[in-house]
Amino acid sequence: MTAASTTHVTHGFGPVWDDQSRVLILGSIPSPSSREAGFYYMFPRNRFWPVLAALFDQPVPEPDPTVRARFALDHRIALWDVIQECDIHGASDASITNVVPTDIAGLLARAPISTIFTTGRKAGQLYRRYCLPNLEKKGHRPTMINLPSTSPANAAMSLADLIKAYLPIRKALDEADPRTPSNHIDYGK
């Protein structure tokens, strides 16, 4: 890969959150499709939204940023990415260099988020390298759970496998507000 094949990318849109958000789901940086749409996980073959819909036994939200933001917020989920800007080749997380992280500490100072989930191995690595030291320095100690990528590049995992792997999101939400029962999900307790 040559320097000419990489692009300097700026995130382009901010986090989705409100004062009811209890978990934060972090990707690495939006894909070209998501940057074009101005919202998270908008590549049509990405399985993020079908996975979340299954966790809450609801239909997949239509691919409209407003509808998807409302879906996340209705379930007390905040969305953002680890990276504010970087150099990247296409949508290849493996090619990411020259990282400028997002201000996750600033978000945690404003929202009652207790658990952070990263989507994909690279997002987890980048979070630990670029965000965690700043969070710890500012006194934030959220639980962090790395989940598998919902990208079609992660073809080894079926939709059913991803839904099972993402159950900790539902569990964290249920534990954050015990008045909200899990209804239909057995966590093997």
Residue, then its C-alpha position, 0 to 999 in steps of 0.5 A: m500500500t502506498a501513501a497515495s492509496t490512503t486518505h485523510v479522513t475526519h469523522g464528520f459527525g458527532p456522537v449520538w447520546d442523551d442523559q438516559s444513555r447507559v452504554l456507549i458503542l464505539g466503532s473505529i471510524p465511519s466507513p465511506s458509506s457511513r461518512e456519506a450518509g452522515f451516520y453510524y453503520m450505514f453500509p447496507r451489508n453491515r449487520f449492526w442494525p439487524v443485531l441490535a434489532a434482534l436484541f430488543d425483538q424489534p424490526v430493523p430500523e429503516p436506514d434513515p439517520t433520524v430513525r436509527a438515532r431514535f432507536a439507539l436512544d430509545h434503548r439507552i444506547a450512545l453511539w460514537d467512534v474511537i477515532q476523530e481523524c486518521d489516514i485510512h485506505g478505503a474502509s480497512d481498519a488494518s490500514i489506519t495510521n495517524v490517529v486523533p482520538t475522539d473525546i470520550a472522556g468529555l462524553l462520559a462527563r456528561a452522560p451516565i454511561s457505565t459500560i463501553f462496547t467496542t465493535g471489532r478487534k481494531a476498535g478495541q485496540l485503538y480504544r485501549r491505546y488512544c482513549l483509555p489512558n485519557l479516561e483513566k487520567k480524568g478518573h473515568r473507569p467504565t467497563m469495556i467489552n470488545l465485541p466482534s465486528t458486524s462488518p461483512a468482512n467478518a464472514a466467519m460469524s453468522l448473524a445468529d453468532l453475532i446476536k449471541a455475542y452482542l447479548p452483553i449489551r442487553k445485559a448491561l442495560d438491564e443491570a443499569d436499570p433493573r426496572t426494565p426486565s429482559n423479557h425474552i433473553d436468557y443470559g444463562k444465569 
